[in-house]
Amino acid sequence: MLPSCPPATMPPALLLLTLMSGALCGLGQAMSREERHRLRNQVVEMFDHAYQNYMDHAYPADELMPLTCRGRVRGLEPSRGDVDDALGKFSLTLIDTLDTLMLLNKTTEFEAAVRRVLSDVRLDNDIVVSVFETNIRVLGGLLGGHSMAVMLKEGGQHMQWYQDELLHMAKDLGLRLLPAFNTSSGLPYPRVNLKYGVRGPETRTGTETDTCTACAGTIILEFAALSRFTGDPVFEAHARRALDFLWEKRQRNSNLVGTTINIHSGEWVRRDSGVGAGIDSYYEYLLKAYILLGDDLFLQRFNIHYASIMKYISQPPLLLDVHIHKPLLPARTWMDSLLAFFPGLQVLKGDIRPAIETHEMLYQVTKKHNFLPEAFTTDFRVHWAQHPLRPEFAESTYFLYKATGDPYYLEAGRTILDNLNRFARVPCGFAAMKDVRTGSHEDRMDSFFLAEMFKYLFLLFADAEDIPFDVEDYVFTTEAHLLPLSLSAAPHSPLVSSNRTSEEELDDSNFDWTCPNTRLLFPDPAYPRNLRDPIRSAVDKSCPRPAPYREPGMGRPPLRAQDFMANNPEHLELLRRMGVSLIHLKDGRVQLVQHATQAVSAVAAEDGVRFMQEMMELSSQQQKEQLPPRAIQIVSHPFLGRVVLTAGPAQFGTDLSKSSTGVRGFVTVAEPYSGCTEITNAEYVQGHIALLQRGQCMFAEKARHIQKAGAIGGIVIDDNEGSSSDTAPLFQMAGDGRNTEDVTLPVLFLFHKEGNILLEALKEYREVEVLLSDKARDRGVNVQEAEEDCLTEATTPTSFEPTSQSQTSMVELDESVSQEVAPSQETSHVEEVSPPEVEAAPAEVEVDVPPPEEERDSDRREESEGDTDSSSQSVDELLADWREDLEAFQQMEKDEL
């Protein structure tokens, strides 16, 4: 369902300025009607290939295993953990596909499928299932099928035998889910036994204490529809109670919700907040509940949440998780693929500009990796390489096309189709991608692939006359099931009204009663293109531009990339004149993107293009030398080599891998701490290893200053509070574009949390000796003495043992190069387990500029208030954060398959 805004007429031609080999590398003209119809027919053929293979090789099993051409039956196949909680031995894929058959004009197949469901499917199996997945897939599928069956019957030609049998099944299933809501808070248990409900350990239910926000907050559409179809208000009442409780538990200052909540106490278990896994469909259902049910309260709550999302989480074109209590503090350095639904939700909200920007970022990542990886970093590298054929990007593509009429989104849809056929299609269906980098498959075709993907792609390319009903009369659930808007007028009991607190009296300032008219918003037909172009240049440089011709006497461009300094006002003014703008991120970095149309002249625009190309070339040069991480081992008493910190290497100075002994010395803090001017405490730095803070100048410049002061080594500590090698790519420090052979001492990089361990040790023990080396040395030195001194294992180290390394360049103004270290499954080590991976650096320049001093100081005060222990606690915190990162991946699988 879309807002009733007339679509803007956008121009067909979307032109990239870059040329390769004299050919235009850009987007084509408007797609012809014949080509759209060809793609529409291709969507139907692909659906037939997937559906028929499920019916031939898998039915009545829940899902198809497309590589082995058989059905996935729970209990007969090896357990996949929480992912299998979606399977209930109820022919999941068939039920999930019912309304897709109808939408694709397969009336005969739809009627046959309904008969199969009624004759074959049982809902009383002794099996534990996910409440969330069963609600959105099975209950939603039954209700969507019922809606289609009623529509056909009223048409007078088909389904005349139908007597609401699917609705009766839906009510039976709803009653089987209700026991999960028997909690003091009203939040449902995450799992329920279809036969026995929630009775405790004997039914393998009722022992959980936590659930995700989306799991508890994505019930209202299906339960309210069930209540209004049947006249039984109990379902809608339970769903509203759960939403009311989540709203009451929001963080009142930030108006954000966490990812995981205790269903009994209401305490937030995970306090990170975003729009992806664990929270996504909670926000979606607040807005869609208003659309379906007409209750203004849902809109008010959504608008309050949305304002906070745009204030704290949205960093266009990125959407980055934050902490609900400290929303200016990033919670992670990567994004998960489930957030790809959000541009579509923004279209429903009527906020088109950020929808265009985020979608474009996702499109470029898709083109870079063929599919959206399950998670990717802020510099668009793979974080988790799986892709289970998720439909969220196709969903947003469809909604943006409906809102703008821009044929660019038809081309995006074509890309999705082509990639599915080229990389995922197998003889028995479509197989999920195990690794988007290698193209390896997983024996898996989830039901949502047929329920959602083919709906949105068909609607994208179809004409109105191709669709057997008006989709504007329906709202899409999060599983793309169709619920009629006429339910808003259905009789319902006053029992189902939400509890409105005194502070929730309707406030018109929180309401957008109408959505913007895109014709008025976008009088310039090139508006969407102007939003997309800088993002495209930041993510994808697959079509580089040749060096522009310059008239004799014009000289070199006014600013070269190797000379650029972030703290030089003249350089910043030159960037402005070249149309290069700075996007300030909340973690202190600044991204450079070029808007050629904003340059002061055509020549200045050409200079800007060259500047950006030089930045990318500089990154490529730095990327050629791939160095493994290094180790900083605290060897003085009482650590005695037991604490080993993972450190980033430098592409200049002493090569520690060629030193059998490393460099050993006592550490001291350099003054100034930035190391960007001459060292004023040279008498203390001489003969010591200097500690420096990241930022304000190049790494090589810091190294030269401490070397001149007589230091024997340097350690640069990240100034971005909360950063850690466990959750962020490891940095490789690059040179400054000049000859760095004059730097002869070793310099290593520590993220903030690891650096804090070292600083806390220095604060407590005054004299701290470390060993800079390529890997940790023997830790058995003086172990007996340590035991005699009763040194406890409270200082269990986060040790580093190099194996294989995945490293990728990221151009930053302090010229660091990132490398990714994937956490292993062991808690006592942080090992690198990612396979080697080298990618081209994106056409995005990240400038490492410190945040405003007031904000940084306040953040440090808040951080220090929570730090009541010494370095041993910091190590524990590192391990806890690392475990949280692992749990986040597992949470994605269980939250929304």
N, C-alpha and C positions, 0 to 999 in steps of 0.2 A: 504494500500500500504506500502510495506516495502522497505528499502534501499537494493540495490543489493549487499549485503554482504553475502558470503557463511556462513551458520550456523556452529558454532563450534559443534563438537561431544562431548557431555558431558557424563560422566559415569553415569550409572543408580543408583548406590548405594550411598545414602546420609545417613551417619550414625551419629546419636547422641551418645555422649559419656555417657550419663546418663542411668543408669539402675534402674529398679524398680522391686522388687520381683524376681530378677534373670532373668527377661525378657528384651529383647532389646526394648527400646522405641525410635524408629527412623523411618525413611522412608523406604518404601519397595524397591524392585528391579524395574527394568525398566518395564513399563506397557506393557503387551502383546498386540498384534494386536487385538486379540479377545476382550480383556477388553476395549480397545479404541473404538471398534465398538459398544460394548454394551452401553458405555456411549454416543456415538454419537446417537444411536437410542433412548436413554433415553432423550436426548435433544429434539429430534423431537417429542417424545410423550408429553413432557412438553409443547412445543410450541403448539401442537394440543390442549391440554387441555386449554391453555389460549386463543388461537385464536377462537376456536370453541365456547367457552363460551361467548366471546365477540359477535360473530355473532348471537348466539342463544338468548342471554339475553339483549344485549345492542344496537346492530346496529339498526338504523343509528345514535345513539347517539355518542358523541365524545369518551367517555371512559366507561369502565365497572366498576360497583361497585360490587366487588366479594362477599362481605358478604351478601348483600341483593339481589343479582342476578338480577340487573337491570342496565339500562344505566344512565350515568350522563349527564343530559341535563341542560345546563346553564340557570338559571332563575327559574327552577323547583326545584332544590335542594338548600339548604341553602348555601349562598355565603361563599367561603373559601378565599376571598380577592384576592390578586394578582395571586395566583395559578390558579384561574379560567380564567385568561387572555389567557391561552393556548387554551381554548375551544372556537370555533367559529361556532358551529353547522355545521361543514363540515366533519363529520365522521372521526375525527382525527386519531383514532387508525387504521382504515382501510388503509388510505393513508400512514401512518407512517410504515405500515407493508408490503407494496407491494414488495419491493426488498428482504425482508426477505423470503417471500414465494418462490421467485425464487431461492435464495441461497440454500434453504432447498430442492430443487428439486421438489417443488410442482407446476409444470407447469400448470396443469389443474386449481388448486385453484387460481393461479396468474391471469390467463386469465379471470376467473370468477370475481375476485376482480376488475380487470381493468374495466370490463363491468359495474359493480356496481357503481364504482366511476363516470364513464362517464354518467350514467343514473340518479344517485340519488344525487350527491353532487352539492351544490350551493355555490358559493364564493361571492355572492353579498348580504349577510345578513347584516341587520342593527345591527351590534354588534361590540364592541370595543375589539380588540385583541392585544396581545403582538407582536410587530414587530419581535423581536428576536425569540420567540417560533414559530410563524407562518412561519418565514423564514426557520429555521432549520428542523422543523417537516413536514410542509405541502408543502412548495415550494421544500425543499430537497426531500420529499417523492415522489412528482410528477416527479421530474427530475430523481430520482433513478428508479422509475417505468418506465419512458420513456426509459432510458438506457437499462433496461432489455427487454422491449418490442421490441426495435429495434434489439437487439441481437437475440432474438427469431425469429423475422421476417426474418432476414438475414440468419438464419439457415435453412429456407425453410419449416419447418414442423408445426410451430405454429404461431399464431398472424398474419396471412397473411392479415387479414382485417384491421390491424392497420394503421392509417394514421396520426400519430403524435398528436392524440387527447389529450394525457396527456401533451404534450409540449404546446399545445394551452391553456390548463387550467393553466399551470405554468406561461405562459406569462400574462394571465389575472390576476392571483394573483400578479405577480410582479408589474404590473401597479397599482394595488390597494394598494401596499405597498409604492410605490414611493412618494406619498404626504408626508409621514413621514420625508423624507429627505429634505424638503423645509425649511431649517434653514440656518442662516448666516454662521454657522460653517461647515455644511455638515453632522454633526452628526444627526442621525434620532431621532425623537420623540420616546419615548419608546412604545407608543400605537397609533393605527390607527383604524378608523372606516372602515370596509370593504366596506360599501356602499357609505359613504360620505367623506371618507378621513380624513383630519385634518382641521376642520373648526372652532374649538373653543368650548366653553361650550355647545352649542346646539347639538353637536355631541359627547359630552363627551370626547373630544380630544383637543390637542394643548395647554393645560394649564400646562403641566409638564415642569420643568426646568432642571431636572437631569436625567441621564441615567448611567447604569453601563458600564464599559470599554468593557466587553465581549459583552454586548448588542449591542454596536455600532461597535465593531471590529470583529463580527462573521457573516459577510454578504458576504464576497468576494467570497467564493467558489460557493455558490448557485447563486449569481447574475452574476458572471463571466461565469459560466456554462450556465445560461439562455441567456446571450448575445451571446455566441459562438454557442449555439444550434440554436438560432433564427436569428443571424446576426444583432441584434439591440444592439448597444454599450451603450445605456443609463444606463442599469443596472450595468454593470461593472464599468462604470465611476463614478456612485454615491458611490459604495462600496469602490473604490480606494480613493475617496475624503475623506471619513470618516476615512479610515486608515491613510491617509496622515496627517489629523488633529490630530489624537491621537499621532502619532509619533512626530509631532511638539511640542506637549504639554507634552512630557515625561520630567521628572526631569533630567536636563542636567548633573548634577554631578553624580547621582546614575544610570542614564539610566533606571529607573523604572517608572512605571505608577501607578497611584492611582486606587482605586476601583470604585469611582463614580465621574462623571464630569458634569459640567454645560454645556448643549448643546448650549447655546447662547454665553457665555463669555469664555468658555474653562477653567475656574477655576476648580481645583480639590476640590470636596466637601468632599470626604473621601480620606485621604492621606495614608491610610495603603495599603501595596502592598504585594501580595503573588502569589501563582499559583492556588488557589482554587476559591471559589465562587466570582463572580463579575469580574474576570480577566481571568480565565482559558483558555477559547477557543480563546481569542485574540492572545495569544502566539501560540496556536495550528494552527490557520488559517494563521499566518505569514509563518510558515514553510510549511504548506500544500499548500498555494498559490504558493510558489516557485515550489513545486513538480508538481502541476496541470498546472500552467501557464508558468513556466520556466523563470519568471522574477527575475533576480539576486537581485534586490533591496529588495525583500521580504526576501531573505536569509540573506542579510547583516543586515537588521533590526533585524531579529530573533537572529542572532549570537550575536549582541551587547546586546540585552535584556538577552539572555541566559547567557552570561558571568556575568552579574550583578546578575542574579538569583543565580548562583552558588557561587558568592562571598558573597552575603548578606543573601539570603533567605534559601539556602540549608545549613543545619547543619546535615549531614548524621547521621542517616537515616531520620531525621526530615526535614520538610519544614515549616518554621515559618514566619508569616507575619512581616514586618518591616515598618517603616515610610519612605516615599520616600525622605524626606529632611534629615532625620537622620537614614540612613539605618543600622547603628549598634545598633539601639534602637529597641527592639522587640515591636510589636504592640499588641500582644496577647499571651496567654499562652496555646492556643489550636489550633487544626487543623480541617478543615472541610473535609467531605468525598469526595467532588468534586475534590480535588487534587490527588485522586487515578488514574486519567488519566495520570499524569505526567510521571511515569516510561515508559508508552507506547510511549509518545512523545520523551523521551530521547532515546528510541530505534531507532526511526526514525532519530534522530539527530546523532546516532552512539555512544552515551555516555552510555555504558552498565553498568559500575561499579556502579554509583549512582542509576541507575534504579534498579539493583538487590537489593541494600541496602534498598531503600525506599519501594520497593514492599515487601520485607521480613517483614519490620516493619508493613505494612498494613495487610499482611497475618496473622501475629501473633495477631494483634488486632481483625481481623476477627475470628480467632479461639477462642479468649478470649470471644467474645460477640456474636458469630454466624454470625453476619453481621457487616459491618462498621457502627458505629453510625454516625448520621449526623455531629457531632463534637465530638472530643475526646481530652483529655489533653495530655501534653507532657509526662506524666507518664502513658498514655494509659487507662485512666478512661473515663467513659461516661461523656460528657459535654452536648450534646443534644442527646436524646435517640432514636429519630425517624430513620427509614430506609425505604425510599420509593422504595425499590428494584432497587437501582441505579446500572448501568452496568460498571462503570469506572474501578473497580478492575478487573472484568473479561476481560475488554479490555486490560489492562496492562499485565495481565497473558498471554493472547494470543500472544501479541507482543513479550514478553520475551521468550516464547517458540519458536516462529519462529526465533528469533535471536540466541538462544543458543542451541536449540534442547535438552534441559535438561528436562528429564521426571519428575523432581520435579514440574514443572509447570502443568503437567497433573494431578498430585495429588492435586495441588491447585484448579484446575478446578473441580475435583471430590468433593472437600470440598464445593465449591459453589453450585454444583448440589444437594448434600446431604442436605445442610442447607435450600435451597429453598423448597425441597420436605418435609423436616421434620417440618419446622417452618412457611413457608409462604403459602403452598398449602392449598386451601380450595375447597369445592365442585364446586364452580363456577369460578375457576381461581386461581390466586395467589394474596394474599392481602399484602399490605405494612405493615411494622411493626410500630406500634405506639410507642412501647418501647422495645428495644432489651433486656433490663434487665428482663422484666416480660414476654415477648413473646406475648404481646397484639397486636391485629391487628387494622388496619385502613381500612375503606371501600373504597379502592382506588387501582387501577391498572393502572398506567400511561402508555401512549402509548409508551414511550421510552423503556419499559420493553420488548415489542415484537420487536421493531425496532432495538435494540442494543444487549440486553443480549443474545438472542438466536443465533444471528449471530456469536458473538465472541465465545460462547461455542461450537457451531457446528464446526466452523473453527478450534478450538483447538483440537478436537478429530477426525476430518474427514481426510481421505486420499485425495490426489489430485484428484483421479478419482471419488470421491464422490461429487465434486463441479462442477456444470455445466459450469463453465467458469474459467478463470485464474484470481484470485483476484489481482495478481500483475499488472494487466492492469488497475486497478482502484485505486482511493484514497477514503478513508473513510472520510465522513464529521463528524462533532462532534456528529451528530445523527446516525452515521454509515450508511448513505446513500452512494450509490456507484456512483461515477462520473468517466467517462472514461478518462484516461490520454491522449487519442488522441485529447482531446480538446485543448491541448497546441499547436497543429498544425492547429487548426481551424482558418479560416480567422477572423481577428478582426480589428477594426478601430483604427487608431493612437490616436483617442480621448481618449482612455482608458489608456494611459500611465500615470504612476504616476508622480507627480511633484517632480523632483529630485533637492534638494537644492545643493548649491555649496559645502557644507560640506559633501554631500553624494556621491561624486564621488567614484566609486568603489575602495575599499581598500582591496587588496588581503589578508591582515593580518586578516580580519574579516571573511574569507571564509574557510569553510571546504568543499573542492570541492568533496571529496570522503569520504565515511564512513569507519570506521576502519574494517579490516578483523578480525573477531572474532577468527579465528584459530591462527592468529599471536598474538592477544591480550592475548589469554588465552591458552598458550602452556600447562599449567598444567590443566588436566581435572578436578581437584578438586577445581579450582579457584572459581567458583560461591558458592560452599559449604563453602569455607573459609570465604567468605564475609557474608554469611547468618548466620553461627553458632553464632558469638558473638551477633548479633541482636536478634536471637531467645532466647539466654540466658537472654537478657536484658528485653524481653517482657513476655516470657512465661516460667514458672517454673513448668509446669504441670507434669513433669517427673523427680522428684528430685533424685539426686544421693546419694547412701549410703556412709557413712563415709569410706574413704579408709583404707585398712589394712596397718599398719606401723610396721616394724620390731622392736623387743625389743631394747631399747636404742636410737631409733630415736627421741623420745621425742615428744612434741607438735609441731604443725605447727609454723614456725618462726614468724608469725604475726597473732594475733587474731583480729577479727572485732571490739570487744569492746575496744581494745587498739589503734586502728588506728587513727592517727592525720594527717590531710591534709597538715599541714605545717611542717611536720617532714621529712627531706630529706632521713633519713634512711628507714622510712616506704615506701616512694615512690620507693626507690631502691628495697626493698623487693617485692613490687607489680610487678615491672618490671620483676624480676627473676621468679615470679610465673605466668607470662603471662597475668597479669591484666594491661590493658592499660586505660588511661584517655582520654576521649573525651571532649575537652573544648567547651562549649556552649558560645554564644555571650553575654548571660545575666550574665555571671560570674560563672555559675555552671559547674561542671565537672561530667560526667557520667563514671562509672567504668564498663568495660566489660572484660570478660576473653577470651583470645585466647589461648587455651591449647597448640597449636602447637608452640607458641612463648615462652613457658617456657624454662628455661635453662636445665631442666631435667624432667624425668617422675615424680619423687618425688615432684619437685617444682610445676608441673602441678596439682598434687593431692592436694598440699597445697593451690593452687589457687582456686580449686573447693571448698575446705572446707571453705576458707575465704569468698567466695561469698555466700555459704550456711549460714554461720554464720551471714553475713550481712542481709540476708533475714529473718533468725530466729529472729534476733534482732528487725527487723521491725515488725514481727508478734507479738512479745511480747509487743512492744510499742502500737500496734494496738488494743490490747485487752481492753485497757482502753479508751473508747470513751467519750470524754468530749465535752460539748457544748461550743460555743464561749463565750467570756466575753465582758464586756463593760468598756471603759475608758471615764468617764464623766468629762468634764471641768466645775468645780463648782465655780471658782473664778470670780470676776468682770472683764469684762462685760458679760461673757458667762452665768454664773449663772445656769449651768446645761443644757443649751439648746443645746450644742454640745456634741454628744455622738459618740464615735469612736468604730467601731467593732474591737475587739482584739482577737488574738489567745491565747488559754490557755496553761498551762504547765502541764506535768504529774508529777511534783515535786513541793515542796513548799506548801504554804497555799492554801487550797481548798476554793475558794471564794464562791462556792455554799453552803457551810456550815456556812458562815458568814452572819449574818443578817444586818450588817452595812457596810461590805466591809472594805477597807483600804483607808484612806483619807490622803493626804499630798501634800506638795509642791514638784515640780519636779526640778531637777538639772542635768546637764550633767556631767557624770562621766569622769574622766581622768585617764588612757587613755580611749578614747571613745569606743574602742573595748571591754574593761573590761576583757581582757585576761591576764593581770598581776595585781599586787597589785595596788589598787587605790591610786593615789597620792594626790587627793584633798579630803581626807577622812573627813576633818573638815566641808566641804560643803555638802558632801553626807550624813553625819550622821543625822538621823532623817528625811531624805527626801526620795523621790522616785527617783531612779537613772535612767537616760536615757542612753542607750547603743546602739552601732551599731552591727548589725548582722555580723558574719563572724570571721574567724581566729581561733576560738576555740569553744568548746562545750557550749551549753546554761547553763548547770549546773555549768560549770567552771566560767562563768560570774556571776551567782547568788552567788556563794561562795565568790567571791572577793568583791561584793558590800555589802554582808551581813557582812563580816569581817570589812568593813568600817563603819558599823552602819546604813545602809540604811533600810528603812521600807518596801521597795518594789522596783521592777525594771520593766522597759519597754524597750524591745529590738526593735529597728527600723530597718527595712529591708534596706540594702544598694543597692538594685537593683532599680535604678531610674525608676520611672513610675509605679512600682507595686502597686496594689490596691486590696482590698478585693472584689471590685465589679467585677473584671475581672480575678482574680487569686484564686485558692483554698486557703482557710484559713488554716494557720498553727497551728498545735498542737505541742508544743515543748516537746521533749522527753528527757529522762535522758541520761547519758553517759555510760550506761551499768553497772554502779556501784551502790551501795546503796546511795540514795539521801535523806535519812531521815534527814541528817544534814542540809538540806536547809529548812528553816522555814518561809521565807518571800515569798509573792506572786510575780510572774514574768509573764508578759503578752507580747504578740508580736503584733506589728503594721507593716503593709505594708508601703512602702515608702511614698505614698501620704497622708495616714492618719497620719503617723509620722511627715510629714512636717507641717501639721496643728498645731500639738502640738509644734514643734520647732519654727514656725513662731509666735505663741502666746507667747512663752517664750521670743523670741527676742523683741517683741513689748511691752510686759507688765512686763517683768522682773520677777514678781512673779506670777506663775500659779499653782493653786491648782486643783488636780484631785481626783476623786474617782474611785478606782479599785473595781469592783463588778461583780457579775454574770449577772446582767441586770441593765438597767438604773433605777435610783431612781426618785422620784417625782421631776418634773421639775418646779413646781409652786413656789419654794422657791424664795422669793424676786422678784417675777414677777412685783409687783407694783413699786418697786424701779427701776427695769429695765425700765419700761415704762416711769417713770419720767425722767430717764436719756436718753430718746429718743433712746433706743436701737432698731435698725431696724431689719427687718427680713432678712437682708443681710446675717446673720449668721444662716439661717435655717439649722437645723442639719440633718445629716444623722443618723437617730436614728436606734436602733437595738432592735427588739422585737423577742425573740426566739420562734420558733414554732417547726417544725421538722427539723432534721439535717441529711445531707448526709456527711459522713466523711470517709476518706480512708487514710491509711498510705502511706507515701512515704519516703523511707530511704534517708536521706541527711547527710552530714558530720557534720552539726551542730545539727543533729538529730531532725529535725523538722518533724512533721507528718501533711500531708495536709488534708484538708477537704473542700468539695465543697459547696459553697453557691450560689444558683441560684437566680438571681434577680427577683423580683416580678414586677407587672405591675404598681405599685404606685411610684410616684416620690419623695414622702416625707419619704419613709422608704426603708430600705434594709432588706427585710425579707427573711428567708430561706423557700423555698417552695419545695425543692427537697424531694422525699420520702426517707426513710432510705435506705442506700446502703452501704454495706461493701464488699470490694473485697480484694482478696489476693494481697499483695504488689508485684510488678513486680521484677524480678531478675535483677534489675538495681539499682545501688547505685549512687545517685546524690550528688556530693561533692560541698558544698557551699564555693567556693573559690572566693575572690574578683577579678574583672578584673584588668589588669595592671593599675597602678596608673595614667599614662598619659591619658589613654582613659577615665577613670572614672572622672578625673578632668575636661577634656574638655567637657564631657557630662554634668557635673554639671554647668559649665559656660554657656553652651547653654541653659540649663534649667532655670538658674537664669535670663538670659536675657529675657525670656518669662514670667517670674513671676513678675508682676508689682503690684499685689495686695496682701493682707494679707490672713489670714486663711479663711475668708469668700469666697474669690475667689477660694481657694483650694476646699472648699466644693462644689461650683458650678462646678468646673472641675470634681470632682468625679461623680457628677450626670450626667454631659455631657458624660463622658466616659462610665458610666453604660448604658445610653440610647443608645450609639453607639453599645454596645454589643448586646442589644436587636434588634437594627436595622440590625445588621449583620445577625441575624437568619432570619429576615423577608426578607433580601436581597437574601439569599440563595434560598428561595422559588421562588422569582420572577426572579432571574438571569438565573437559569437553572434547570427546574423541573427534 
